[in-house]
Amino acid sequence: MPVYAMNVFKLPVGICEEINGVLAKFWWNNNEDRKGMHWFAWKRLCLSKKEGGLGFRDIESFNLALLGKQAWRLLQKPECLMARVIRGRYYSDGNILTARVKKKSSFIWKSILQGRDLMKKGMRFVIGDGSIVSAWIDPWLPTHPPRAPIPRTTRICSRATYDMVGWHYNKNGIYSVKSAYWLATHLPEFQVIESPSSNMVLNKAIWKISTAPKIKHFIWKIISGSLSTKETLKRRHIIRDSTCLRCCQQEETASHLLFECPYAQQVWRGSGLAVLNLADPMIPLEEKLETLFLDRALTSFEKNFQTVLWLLWRLWKSRNSLVFQRRSIHWRSLIRYVNRDVMEFLNTQELMQGIFPIGNGGSRPNRTPEGKWRPPPTGWVKCNYDGAFHNRDVSSNAGWIIRDENGTYKGSGHATDNKPNSALEGELQALIIAMQQAWIKGHRKVIFEGDCKEVIDLVNRVTLNFGVYNWIREIWFTLNFEE
């Protein structure tokens, strides 16, 4: 993939389609001498995994996202050499947001302007003094269309001295190619990709399963309808007879092959798994898969869950052995193969965790560990605060208590204020109210302590959250306020 060239040049549509064709051919072809079957349009495979695709990149949209990165650099770093050269040549009396194509403009500049147009669709201003923002033209609302019928409250910092521009689709407000690519593939006017009508819960769940990659891909093929059963092949006019080779009674669909065929029913009964109604042809395939993958009775036991996954895989492999090799596998032998596969996988996982220890995983906990109250240094007081946020309430609650180094009570209170837009804003609002009340009571040396680690990191400038930047600015100004 010519990523370097795509950073500075807008590739012609024909070249983008040619690259997409090469990628699609590589993915679908199993044999270089034979043309593979393309089960889906390439644009559907470019959907994210949680949307039913495989996460491949659409070259044209990816190209725009990369060019938008250059436009973002011109906007955020106007004093760099590249920005000064381009500004002197193309927009000496304006800025990158209002620049236009001029006569004899270079191909690089025309390409950057196309990336600029995408960037403008995802940027947003945080209101400070409002001096550089047009309320009717510039994007400053905290959400993008379509918007809720009841407008959200927007925090305005009372002492902010400047407006700030940021990227709406990243939490830290900084442009990224990943988020810009998502925007490029989801804007209505682009219409690059349409989501399939499959189960989004299953699409998202299968890629989080701890199992072999080939099993994940196999489950995706079942859900997406790209499993090459006889029914699918007949629908594509490749074969005429779609009758199941095992029972010779029903059409070979994915549901019949894996659950309803007498051979499959015998395997499920012999496995000893507590699964019900899988053989009922009236139950849709997606509902059966939800029963297997989302049922806590199965997923809570790792061995049972792995048995389900490998059993589905072995049913498909045994079908292929019968179709292509004319070799029938007894259902007892198939169950032995499944048990062997499961034990090999679990033993390998245990071995890998011993070599490469894995922590708890996931994101950092939002709450700090609870423990015994620790007194502040001599001459200081400590203010413990907390905020309460509920989606159904029209307001939020805040509470605080102030104690000295001996634990002596120095004051407390609670307040109800306008409803914030999130639990994080509720915590920030509680901190601001607690700071104001501590100041009113005459305390100047105060340590504020809360249970939300994200708030602590934001106030201490460890992390950045563009969506609550005015809340953080208000806290910083309050901390630096002098009598």
Backbone torsions as a table, in degrees:
resi	resn	phi	psi	omega
1	MET	NA	124.8	-175.8
2	PRO	-78.4	68.1	-173.9
3	VAL	-64.7	-40.0	-178.1
4	TYR	-60.8	-46.5	179.1
5	ALA	-65.5	-34.9	-178.7
6	MET	-70.2	-16.6	176.9
7	ASN	-71.6	-24.3	-174.1
8	VAL	-126.9	-14.6	-178.6
9	PHE	-123.7	139.6	171.7
10	LYS	-85.1	109.4	-177.5
11	LEU	-67.1	141.6	175.1
12	PRO	-59.1	151.1	-178.0
13	VAL	-59.0	-37.4	-179.8
14	GLY	-61.8	-40.4	178.5
15	ILE	-68.0	-40.2	177.8
16	CYS	-60.1	-44.7	179.3
17	GLU	-65.9	-35.3	178.8
18	GLU	-66.6	-41.8	177.9
19	ILE	-65.5	-42.3	176.6
20	ASN	-59.1	-39.6	178.9
21	GLY	-64.5	-39.8	178.2
22	VAL	-64.5	-42.4	178.9
23	LEU	-64.8	-42.6	179.5
24	ALA	-64.4	-41.3	179.0
25	LYS	-63.4	-41.2	178.4
26	PHE	-63.4	-38.4	-176.4
27	TRP	-72.1	-43.9	-172.4
28	TRP	-87.0	-24.1	-175.9
29	ASN	-81.5	121.2	175.3
30	ASN	-89.7	-22.2	-176.4
31	ASN	-135.1	129.5	-177.9
32	GLU	-63.9	-26.3	-176.7
33	ASP	-84.7	-14.1	-177.3
34	ARG	-124.6	145.9	178.9
35	LYS	-78.3	125.7	-179.7
36	GLY	-76.8	162.1	179.9
37	MET	-92.0	125.6	179.0
38	HIS	-89.8	103.8	-174.4
39	TRP	-74.7	-27.4	-179.0
40	PHE	-135.5	161.0	170.4
41	ALA	-65.7	147.2	-176.9
42	TRP	-60.8	-34.5	-178.7
43	LYS	-64.7	-29.3	177.3
44	ARG	-71.8	-36.1	176.3
45	LEU	-67.5	-21.9	179.0
46	CYS	-78.5	-6.6	172.0
47	LEU	-63.9	153.6	175.2
48	SER	-66.8	162.2	-176.8
49	LYS	-63.1	-36.3	-179.3
50	LYS	-72.0	-14.3	177.8
51	GLU	-99.4	5.3	176.3
52	GLY	102.3	0.0	177.8
53	GLY	-100.2	-161.1	180.0
54	LEU	-120.1	4.6	174.1
55	GLY	80.8	17.1	173.6
56	PHE	-69.3	158.1	-176.9
57	ARG	-97.7	131.6	170.3
58	ASP	-77.5	120.7	-169.9
59	ILE	-61.3	-42.7	-177.6
60	GLU	-64.5	-44.7	179.2
61	SER	-67.7	-38.8	177.8
62	PHE	-64.2	-37.6	177.1
63	ASN	-60.9	-44.8	178.5
64	LEU	-63.4	-39.4	179.5
65	ALA	-64.3	-39.2	178.2
66	LEU	-67.3	-40.5	178.0
67	LEU	-67.6	-33.8	176.0
68	GLY	-62.1	-30.1	176.7
69	LYS	-62.7	-38.5	177.7
70	GLN	-67.7	-40.6	177.6
71	ALA	-63.9	-38.5	178.1
72	TRP	-63.6	-38.0	178.0
73	ARG	-64.6	-40.5	177.2
74	LEU	-63.6	-33.4	-179.3
75	LEU	-75.9	-42.7	-173.5
76	GLN	-87.3	-25.1	-178.3
77	LYS	-126.3	70.3	-175.5
78	PRO	-69.3	-13.8	-178.1
79	GLU	-97.2	-0.7	177.4
80	CYS	-71.5	161.2	-174.3
81	LEU	-59.7	-44.4	-179.1
82	MET	-60.7	-43.1	-178.2
83	ALA	-66.3	-39.6	-179.6
84	ARG	-66.9	-39.5	179.3
85	VAL	-65.5	-48.3	-178.0
86	ILE	-67.9	-38.8	178.9
87	ARG	-63.7	-42.9	178.8
88	GLY	-64.9	-26.2	-176.7
89	ARG	-89.7	-35.5	-168.2
90	TYR	-122.8	-27.6	-178.1
91	TYR	-146.8	56.7	-178.2
92	SER	-64.7	-24.8	-178.6
93	ASP	-107.7	18.0	-179.2
94	GLY	-150.5	-144.5	178.0
95	ASN	-143.6	175.0	-175.4
96	ILE	-62.8	-27.0	-176.8
97	LEU	-73.1	-27.4	-177.7
98	THR	-109.4	0.2	-177.2
99	ALA	-66.0	151.2	-179.3
100	ARG	-130.9	168.4	176.0
101	VAL	-74.8	130.6	177.7
102	LYS	-108.1	171.6	175.4
103	LYS	-63.7	141.0	-179.7
104	LYS	61.2	28.1	174.6
105	SER	-68.3	143.9	-180.0
106	SER	-72.0	160.0	178.5
107	PHE	-65.6	-32.2	177.7
108	ILE	-63.1	-44.9	-179.1
109	TRP	-65.5	-40.8	176.9
110	LYS	-62.5	-36.6	179.7
111	SER	-68.3	-43.1	-180.0
112	ILE	-62.9	-36.5	179.1
113	LEU	-64.3	-32.9	176.0
114	GLN	-68.2	-38.0	173.8
115	GLY	-68.0	-33.7	177.0
116	ARG	-61.1	-39.7	179.8
117	ASP	-62.4	-37.8	175.6
118	LEU	-68.7	-41.2	-179.8
119	MET	-60.5	-39.7	-178.5
120	LYS	-64.2	-26.7	179.5
121	LYS	-75.4	-15.0	-178.1
122	GLY	-117.1	-0.7	-179.3
123	MET	-89.1	158.0	-179.9
124	ARG	-152.1	145.1	177.9
125	PHE	-93.3	139.9	167.0
126	VAL	-97.5	121.0	-172.8
127	ILE	-72.9	127.7	172.2
128	GLY	-110.3	-95.1	174.7
129	ASP	-93.1	-6.8	176.6
130	GLY	75.0	14.6	-173.3
131	SER	-73.2	-27.5	-175.8
132	ILE	-112.6	8.2	-175.4
133	VAL	-111.2	130.7	172.9
134	SER	-95.0	120.7	-175.7
135	ALA	-63.5	-24.9	-176.2
136	TRP	-95.6	-21.2	-173.7
137	ILE	-111.2	-48.6	-173.1
138	ASP	-78.1	146.3	177.1
139	PRO	-78.4	113.9	179.5
140	TRP	-134.2	-9.6	178.4
141	LEU	-67.9	147.5	-175.1
142	PRO	-73.0	-5.1	177.9
143	THR	-133.2	164.1	176.4
144	HIS	-110.4	158.0	178.9
145	PRO	-59.6	150.3	-5.0
146	PRO	-76.2	145.8	-174.8
147	ARG	-107.3	157.8	179.2
148	ALA	-68.5	151.7	180.0
149	PRO	-64.8	-27.8	177.0
150	ILE	-99.8	116.5	-175.5
151	PRO	-66.7	147.3	176.7
152	ARG	-80.4	150.8	175.2
153	THR	-75.5	140.2	179.6
154	THR	-113.1	122.4	-179.4
155	ARG	-74.8	128.0	175.5
156	ILE	-114.8	123.9	178.7
157	CYS	-74.8	123.4	-173.9
158	SER	-68.3	-20.9	-177.2
159	ARG	-118.9	15.9	179.1
160	ALA	-71.0	139.2	-175.3
161	THR	-109.4	-1.7	-178.0
162	TYR	-153.4	153.1	173.7
163	ASP	-88.3	150.3	-178.3
164	MET	-129.3	139.4	178.0
165	VAL	-104.5	140.5	-179.2
166	GLY	-147.1	176.9	-178.8
167	TRP	-98.1	120.5	-172.4
168	HIS	-66.2	-28.0	-169.8
169	TYR	-98.2	13.9	171.5
170	ASN	-128.4	139.2	-176.5
171	LYS	-60.5	-37.5	-178.7
172	ASN	-85.2	0.0	177.2
173	GLY	78.3	8.7	-178.2
174	ILE	-104.2	134.7	-179.8
175	TYR	-61.5	136.2	173.3
176	SER	-135.0	147.7	-179.6
177	VAL	-63.3	-36.1	-178.7
178	LYS	-61.7	-49.9	-179.0
179	SER	-69.9	-34.1	178.1
180	ALA	-68.1	-35.7	176.7
181	TYR	-65.0	-41.5	176.5
182	TRP	-59.0	-43.6	179.8
183	LEU	-63.2	-42.6	-178.6
184	ALA	-62.8	-30.8	-178.2
185	THR	-93.3	2.2	-179.4
186	HIS	-127.0	1.4	175.5
187	LEU	-72.9	138.4	-177.9
188	PRO	-58.7	-38.8	-176.0
189	GLU	-72.9	-21.0	178.5
190	PHE	-77.4	-45.8	-178.9
191	GLN	48.8	46.5	-177.4
192	VAL	-77.5	-40.3	-172.4
193	ILE	-136.8	137.7	174.1
194	GLU	-113.9	132.0	-178.6
195	SER	-71.8	140.1	177.4
196	PRO	-73.6	163.3	-179.3
197	SER	-90.6	53.6	178.5
198	SER	-108.3	173.6	-175.7
199	ASN	-74.6	111.7	-177.7
200	MET	-68.9	-30.7	178.7
201	VAL	-64.4	-44.4	177.8
202	LEU	-67.4	-42.0	179.9
203	ASN	-57.3	-38.6	-179.2
204	LYS	-77.2	-32.7	-174.5
205	ALA	-75.4	-36.1	-172.1
206	ILE	-65.5	-30.7	-177.5
207	TRP	-81.9	-9.2	176.2
208	LYS	-96.3	-3.3	180.0
209	ILE	-69.3	137.5	176.2
210	SER	-87.5	92.2	179.6
211	THR	-157.2	-177.9	-178.4
212	ALA	-67.0	143.4	179.7
213	PRO	-56.3	-35.6	-179.5
214	LYS	-65.5	-30.9	177.9
215	ILE	-70.0	-42.4	178.2
216	LYS	-59.8	-45.1	-179.6
217	HIS	-66.0	-36.2	178.2
218	PHE	-65.2	-43.4	178.5
219	ILE	-63.8	-39.0	177.0
220	TRP	-61.0	-40.0	179.3
221	LYS	-64.5	-36.3	177.3
222	ILE	-63.9	-48.5	-176.3
223	ILE	-66.7	-39.8	-175.8
224	SER	-81.0	-9.1	179.2
225	GLY	80.4	22.1	-179.1
226	SER	-104.3	13.6	175.3
227	LEU	-75.4	129.6	-172.4
228	SER	-80.9	61.8	173.9
229	THR	-75.9	169.1	-178.9
230	LYS	-64.5	-36.1	178.9
231	GLU	-62.4	-41.4	178.8
232	THR	-67.0	-41.2	179.9
233	LEU	-66.5	-36.9	178.0
234	LYS	-67.5	-38.7	178.5
235	ARG	-62.7	-27.0	177.9
236	ARG	-93.9	9.6	176.5
237	HIS	62.0	36.5	177.6
238	ILE	-96.5	-38.3	175.7
239	ILE	-127.4	165.1	-180.0
240	ARG	-102.3	-35.8	-176.1
241	ASP	-101.6	122.4	-179.9
242	SER	-110.4	19.3	-178.3
243	THR	-73.4	140.4	178.5
244	CYS	-63.2	132.2	-178.7
245	LEU	-72.0	-21.5	-176.8
246	ARG	-82.4	-55.0	-176.0
247	CYS	-94.1	-19.8	179.8
248	CYS	54.7	31.1	-177.6
249	GLN	-126.6	-43.4	-174.4
250	GLN	-112.1	163.6	175.8
251	GLU	-71.5	140.1	-176.8
252	GLU	-83.6	89.0	171.1
253	THR	-98.5	171.9	178.1
254	ALA	-63.3	-40.4	-180.0
255	SER	-65.9	-42.5	179.1
256	HIS	-65.9	-45.2	-176.3
257	LEU	-62.7	-41.1	-172.5
258	LEU	-93.6	-19.5	-173.6
259	PHE	-134.5	-39.6	-167.1
260	GLU	-95.7	-23.8	179.3
261	CYS	-62.0	139.6	178.9
262	PRO	-52.3	-35.9	177.9
263	TYR	-64.3	-44.3	178.9
264	ALA	-65.8	-38.5	178.6
265	GLN	-63.4	-39.3	178.4
266	GLN	-64.3	-39.2	178.8
267	VAL	-65.1	-44.7	-179.5
268	TRP	-64.0	-40.8	177.8
269	ARG	-65.2	-40.5	-178.9
270	GLY	-72.1	-18.2	-179.1
271	SER	-73.4	-21.4	-179.6
272	GLY	80.4	9.3	179.6
273	LEU	-81.9	143.0	-178.7
274	ALA	-85.1	73.5	178.7
275	VAL	-116.7	134.2	-175.8
276	LEU	-119.9	151.9	172.0
277	ASN	63.0	14.8	-179.8
278	LEU	-69.9	-26.2	-177.5
279	ALA	-86.2	-4.0	-177.9
280	ASP	-73.7	114.7	-178.6
281	PRO	-69.6	-13.1	179.9
282	MET	-80.1	-16.1	179.8
283	ILE	-86.5	127.4	-179.8
284	PRO	-61.6	154.0	-178.8
285	LEU	-59.9	-41.7	-178.6
286	GLU	-62.2	-36.7	178.8
287	GLU	-67.0	-36.8	176.6
288	LYS	-65.5	-41.6	179.1
289	LEU	-66.9	-37.3	175.7
290	GLU	-61.2	-39.5	178.0
291	THR	-60.3	-40.0	-177.3
292	LEU	-76.0	-40.5	-170.6
293	PHE	-93.9	-24.4	-175.1
294	LEU	-112.2	-2.6	178.8
295	ASP	-76.6	120.1	-177.3
296	ARG	-63.7	-28.9	179.9
297	ALA	-62.7	-28.6	178.9
298	LEU	-94.3	-45.1	-173.7
299	THR	-72.6	-18.0	-179.2
300	SER	-74.3	-19.4	177.9
301	PHE	-111.1	114.1	-172.6
302	GLU	-59.5	-42.6	-176.8
303	LYS	-65.0	-43.9	179.4
304	ASN	-63.2	-40.7	-178.7
305	PHE	-66.5	-42.3	177.3
306	GLN	-65.0	-33.8	177.6
307	THR	-62.3	-41.2	177.4
308	VAL	-59.5	-47.2	-176.6
309	LEU	-64.3	-48.1	-177.1
310	TRP	-72.8	-25.7	177.3
311	LEU	-67.7	-42.4	176.2
312	LEU	-60.3	-42.0	-179.9
313	TRP	-63.6	-43.5	-178.4
314	ARG	-70.1	-32.2	174.9
315	LEU	-62.1	-40.3	178.5
316	TRP	-69.0	-41.8	-180.0
317	LYS	-65.2	-38.7	179.1
318	SER	-67.5	-34.8	175.8
319	ARG	-63.0	-43.4	179.6
320	ASN	-65.3	-36.1	176.9
321	SER	-63.6	-37.9	179.5
322	LEU	-70.8	-40.0	-176.3
323	VAL	-73.6	-45.4	-171.0
324	PHE	-97.9	-26.1	-177.4
325	GLN	-115.4	-4.1	-177.9
326	ARG	56.1	36.8	-178.9
327	ARG	-117.3	119.8	-179.3
328	SER	-95.1	132.4	-179.9
329	ILE	-104.5	126.2	179.0
330	HIS	-64.7	146.3	-175.9
331	TRP	-62.9	-31.0	177.3
332	ARG	-67.7	-40.1	177.8
333	SER	-64.4	-38.6	179.4
334	LEU	-62.5	-41.6	178.7
335	ILE	-64.4	-36.8	176.7
336	ARG	-64.2	-40.9	177.1
337	TYR	-61.3	-41.2	-179.7
338	VAL	-63.4	-47.0	179.7
339	ASN	-61.2	-38.2	178.0
340	ARG	-65.9	-43.5	179.2
341	ASP	-61.3	-43.0	-178.2
342	VAL	-64.0	-45.6	-179.2
343	MET	-64.6	-40.4	178.2
344	GLU	-62.7	-42.6	-179.3
345	PHE	-66.5	-46.9	-178.6
346	LEU	-64.5	-39.8	178.4
347	ASN	-65.4	-38.7	178.3
348	THR	-65.8	-41.5	178.1
349	GLN	-62.2	-42.0	179.1
350	GLU	-64.2	-39.9	178.5
351	LEU	-66.2	-42.9	-179.2
352	MET	-65.8	-36.6	178.2
353	GLN	-68.9	-28.2	175.7
354	GLY	-71.6	-33.9	179.9
355	ILE	-81.5	-43.6	180.0
356	PHE	-121.1	88.7	-177.8
357	PRO	-58.9	136.5	-179.4
358	ILE	-111.7	132.3	179.9
359	GLY	-78.5	-158.8	-178.9
360	ASN	-68.3	-24.1	179.7
361	GLY	74.4	178.7	178.9
362	GLY	76.2	-172.5	-178.2
363	SER	-83.9	166.9	179.5
364	ARG	-63.5	140.0	-179.6
365	PRO	-61.0	141.0	-177.4
366	ASN	-75.8	-24.6	-177.5
367	ARG	-105.1	143.3	176.7
368	THR	-77.8	151.2	-179.1
369	PRO	-61.3	136.3	178.6
370	GLU	-75.6	145.3	179.4
371	GLY	-163.2	-173.8	-179.2
372	LYS	-70.5	143.6	179.8
373	TRP	-65.0	130.7	-179.8
374	ARG	-107.3	129.6	-176.5
375	PRO	-70.9	154.3	177.4
376	PRO	-78.2	170.2	175.8
377	PRO	-63.2	162.8	179.8
378	THR	-60.8	133.1	-178.9
379	GLY	91.1	-4.4	179.3
380	TRP	-113.0	163.1	171.1
381	VAL	-123.7	157.3	178.0
382	LYS	-117.2	132.8	177.9
383	CYS	-112.0	113.0	174.4
384	ASN	-93.5	129.2	-175.5
385	TYR	-130.7	162.6	174.3
386	ASP	-160.2	152.5	178.5
387	GLY	-122.8	148.6	179.1
388	ALA	-118.3	130.2	-177.9
389	PHE	-133.1	129.8	176.1
390	HIS	-134.1	135.9	-175.6
391	ASN	-60.8	-32.2	-174.6
392	ARG	-83.5	-18.1	-177.6
393	ASP	-76.7	153.4	176.5
394	VAL	-95.3	0.8	178.9
395	SER	-148.7	169.4	178.1
396	SER	-122.4	157.3	-177.7
397	ASN	-113.6	146.7	177.7
398	ALA	-134.7	143.6	177.9
399	GLY	-139.5	152.5	-179.7
400	TRP	-154.8	157.5	176.3
401	ILE	-144.2	138.9	-176.9
402	ILE	-116.0	131.0	178.0
403	ARG	-137.8	153.1	178.6
404	ASP	-92.9	-168.3	-175.1
405	GLU	-66.6	-19.6	178.4
406	ASN	-93.3	0.8	-177.5
407	GLY	82.9	9.1	-178.7
408	THR	-71.5	133.6	-178.3
409	TYR	-66.7	127.6	-179.5
410	LYS	-118.1	-3.7	179.6
411	GLY	146.8	158.3	177.8
412	SER	-159.3	174.0	178.2
413	GLY	177.5	174.4	175.7
414	HIS	-147.6	159.7	-177.1
415	ALA	-151.3	155.9	174.3
416	THR	-120.4	130.1	-176.6
417	ASP	-133.0	-179.5	179.9
418	ASN	-56.5	146.7	-177.9
419	LYS	-65.9	125.2	173.5
420	PRO	-77.0	175.0	-177.1
421	ASN	-91.5	-9.8	-177.9
422	SER	-158.2	169.0	177.0
423	ALA	-64.0	-35.0	178.5
424	LEU	-63.4	-44.2	177.4
425	GLU	-64.1	-33.3	176.0
426	GLY	-62.9	-40.5	177.2
427	GLU	-67.0	-41.9	178.9
428	LEU	-65.3	-39.2	177.9
429	GLN	-64.0	-40.1	177.6
430	ALA	-62.9	-39.9	179.1
431	LEU	-65.4	-42.8	179.7
432	ILE	-62.2	-44.9	179.7
433	ILE	-63.5	-42.4	179.2
434	ALA	-63.0	-40.0	178.5
435	MET	-64.5	-42.6	-179.9
436	GLN	-64.6	-41.7	-179.2
437	GLN	-70.0	-36.8	177.0
438	ALA	-63.7	-38.6	178.4
439	TRP	-66.8	-43.0	179.8
440	ILE	-60.4	-36.4	-179.4
441	LYS	-78.2	-0.7	174.7
442	GLY	93.7	6.3	179.6
443	HIS	-83.5	129.9	-179.7
444	ARG	-115.2	-29.0	177.4
445	LYS	-105.8	91.7	-172.3
446	VAL	-126.7	136.7	170.6
447	ILE	-106.9	122.1	179.9
448	PHE	-97.6	131.7	-176.2
449	GLU	-131.2	126.6	176.8
450	GLY	-131.5	177.5	-176.7
451	ASP	-103.7	6.3	-179.8
452	CYS	-103.9	109.0	-177.5
453	LYS	-65.9	-32.5	-179.7
454	GLU	-62.8	-39.5	177.1
455	VAL	-64.3	-43.4	-179.9
456	ILE	-60.3	-44.2	-179.7
457	ASP	-66.9	-37.8	179.7
458	LEU	-67.0	-44.3	-178.9
459	VAL	-66.3	-37.1	-179.7
460	ASN	-85.5	8.8	176.3
461	ARG	63.5	26.0	175.8
462	VAL	-76.9	-39.6	177.9
463	THR	-128.3	172.2	179.9
464	LEU	-133.2	136.0	176.3
465	ASN	-129.9	107.6	-175.0
466	PHE	-62.3	-33.3	-175.8
467	GLY	-67.7	-23.9	-178.5
468	VAL	-119.5	26.5	-173.2
469	TYR	-63.2	-36.6	179.0
470	ASN	-67.7	-32.3	174.3
471	TRP	-63.0	-44.2	-179.0
472	ILE	-66.9	-39.9	178.1
473	ARG	-62.1	-38.6	177.8
474	GLU	-62.0	-41.0	179.3
475	ILE	-67.2	-42.8	179.6
476	TRP	-61.9	-43.2	178.8
477	PHE	-64.0	-39.2	179.5
478	THR	-65.9	-39.5	178.7
479	LEU	-64.7	-34.8	-176.8
480	ASN	-91.8	2.4	-176.9
481	PHE	-70.4	133.9	178.9
482	GLU	-117.7	146.2	-176.4
483	GLU	-71.9	NA	NA
